Amino acid sequence: MSTTNGTDRPLILVSNDDGIEAPGILALTNALMPIGDCFVVAPSEEQSGASHAITIRHPVRAKSVSYQTEVGQIKGVSVKGTPVDCVKLAIDQFLPRKPDIVVSGINQGPNAAINTIYSGTVSAALEGAILGISAVAFSLNAWNGGDFDASQEYIRRIVKTVIANPLPPGVLLNVNIPDVSAEHIKGIKVTRQAESRWQESFEERIDPANRPYYWITGEFVNLDEGADTDLVALAEGWISMTPLRPDLTAHDMMQSLKDLSF
């Protein structure tokens, strides 16, 4: 296998949106260290829901950290910025060369259906894809706690396969993992993103200075009855793998819009 770092081991950029000290990124790094040279560049603080935001109004600060894994210490960088900032900075400033793959996660909570749009974890991988690098985002279907280690063999299998078979430019894989023990994971299923939305509202509260502020709440609504979606696969105990790309064009609307008189 030919790699961009001139060795038999691929160079893997690891990031996330839960922060560089999150248990999910440690589990992801532990899973990947046996198959490649990992370099961790992740936000210094949690950036959940950051989507594809970048920092443009103030400086982005970063510091080197020593990252301890089960298989030894690796280099890392803690960035006071968004997940996309981390990937951009890593590739432009911190990595010795272009990585073979960008891997993001393991996120605390699923990034299936509409959550894909809001996810900083998915956007970190998406930025890699935009830059022409194969990329995979991993998320665990548990909002709190959960077993981040049960899927390590599947994670290695997916990443090794993508390195050996690079994705088309601009395409990434969004992988969601059921929160079950390793022996209860049924396998990997290729899925599509389910149609859904959040039914949201804002709760008004008053701070100690008697000033109002608002706290978002919401209920997830599944609008999709299909059997081939990421939500169905997760519910049935499968690892869901959905190919994504940044093109948001509604191609099926192109001709009907041309036929209208604007």
N, C-alpha and C positions, 0 to 999 in steps of 0.2 A: 504494500500500500504506500503510495506516495503522499506525503503530508507537507504542509507549508512550513514546518519548522525543521525540515531537513533530517528528521529522524524517523524511526519506525513508530514513534508514539505521536498521536495527534495532539495539537494544541487546542484546549477546550477553554473558552471563556464562560465563566459561570456568573450569573447575576440573579436578581429577584426583585420583588417590591416589598417584602416583609422586613427587610433590613439585614445587614451583614451578620447579625448575631442570632437570627431566627433559626429555630431547629430544622426547618425545612431545607435551608441552603446547606447546612452542615450535612444532613442526610444525603442530599444530592451530590455534594462533593465526595463524600465517602463512597458513594456508588460509582462515581466516575474515575476516581484516582487509579484504580487498577487498569484502566484502558487508555489513559491519556494524561498529559501534563496539564493540570488545571490551574487557572489563574482566576481568582475571585475578585470581582469589582462590583460592589453592591452599595445601596444607600445606607448611610449611617443611621437613619431612622426609618420607621415604617412609612411606605408610600402607597399603601393599598388604595385603589381607585384613581391612581394618577393617570391611567390610560397612556396616551402618547405625548404627555406634556414634556416640554423642555424648559430649561432655565435660561431666560434671556434678559431679565431685569436686574440681576445682581450676580456677583462672581460665584462660580462653582468651586468649592474647596474640597480638597481630598488629602488623605494621609495614608501612608503605607501601614499595613498591619501584618502580624504573623498569625496565620490561620492554622489552627491545630485540628487535624482529622484523625480518624482511627488508624490511618496508614502513614501518618507523619505530618510534618509541618509543610505548608505551602505559602506562597506569596499571595497577598491580597491588598486591595485598596478600598478604604471606606470613603464614600463620596457623599457630601452634603448636597444632594440633588435628587433628581428623579431616576427611575430605572433606565429611561432612554438616555439621559445624561451619562449614566454609568457605561452603557455600551459604546456610545460615541467617544467618550473620553478614553476608554480602555483601548479601543482600536486605533485612535489617533495619537495617544500619548504613552500608554502604559505597557502595552504588549510588545514583545520584541519583534513580532511579525503578525501578519493576518492570521486569525484563528481558523482552524478547520471547521469549527462549529460553535455556535452560541447556544447555551443551554440555560434556561431560566426556571427558577422554582426552588424547591417544591413549595407551591403556594399553600397557605393555610386557608382552605376553602375552595370550592369548585370554581372553575372559570369556564363553565359551559353555558350554552344558550346566550342570552343577552349579556350575561356577566363578562363575556369575552370582550365586549366593547369597552368596558370600564377598566379592565384589568391592566395594571402596570406590569405584571408578570408576563402576560401575553405580549404587551408592547415592547418589552425588552427583547424578546425573541423576534418580534416583527421588525425592529430596527436592524437586527442582524440580517434578516431576509432582504430588507430594503438595500442594505449595503452589499448584497450579493453573496452572503454567507449562509450556509445551511443553518437552520435554527429550530429548536424544539422548546416548547413551554410545558412544564409539568405542574399539575395542581392536585391536591388531595381533597376528596369530598368530605371534609370535616372542618367546620368553622372554628372549633376549639379542640385542642389535643389531637388525637388520631395517631395511627401507626405510620410514621414516615419511612420506616425501614422495610415494610412488607413487600414493596414493589421494586426493591433495588435491582434484582436480576432482570426484571422487565425493562427498567430504565437503561441498564447497560446494553441490553439487546437492541432497544430502539436506537440509542445513540450510535452504537457500533454500526448498525445497518445504514443509518443516514450518512455517517462518515464514508462508508464504503460505496454508497449510492447517493451522491449529493442531490439535494432537491433542486428543482428548477429555480432560476433567479426570481426573487420576490415571493417565494412560497415558504411557509413554515408549518410545523405540525403542532397543534394544540392538543395536549394529552391530559386527560382527567382520570384520576385513579380512585377506585372505590375504597372506602375506609373499612377494609376487611383484612383478616389475616392472610398471609401469603398463600396458604393452601386453599383459600376460598376465592381467590382471584381466578376467574374463568379463563382469562386470556386477553388478547387484544382484538378490538373490533373497530374497523374503519367506519366513521359516522359522519353525519352532517350536523351543523349547528341548529339546534331546535329554535323555533320561533317562540318568543316569550317577551315579557316586559315586567317592569316593577310598578305596582300600584303604590305610588308614593304620597306622603304627606309630610308636613313640617309641624313639629310641636313647638309652640311658643313658650319660652321660659323667661324668667327674670333673674338677672345676675345680682350680686350683692350691692351694686351701685344703682339698683332699680332700673336698669336698662334692659330692654327685651333682646333676646337672641333666639335662634331657631335651631332645632335638632331634627335631622331627617330620620324618618321611619318609613318602612315600606313592607309590602307583601309581594312575594314572587308569584307571577302568574304564568303558567305554562299554556301557550296557545296552540301547541302542536300535538296532533294525534298520531303522527307517523311513528313507525316502529324502528326506524333507522337513525334515530337522533342520539346525540351525546347524552341527553338526560335518561333515555330508556336504557342505554348500555350501562350507565353508572348504576341505575336502580337494579339492574339484573346481575351486577357483580362483575361486569367487564371493564377493562381499561378502554376508555374511549379515545380514539385518535382521529382528529378532524384537520384536514388540510385547509389552511387559510392563506389569503393574499390581501394586500392593502388596497386593491382596486374596489372602490365602493360603488362603481357605476351600476345602475339598474339597466343592464343591457336589453332586457325585454321591453323597456319603455322607450327605447331610442326611436323606433319607427313611429309609434303613436304620437310622440311629441313632435316629430317632424311634420306629421299630418295636421297638427293644430295650427290655427292662425293666431300667432302672437302679435 
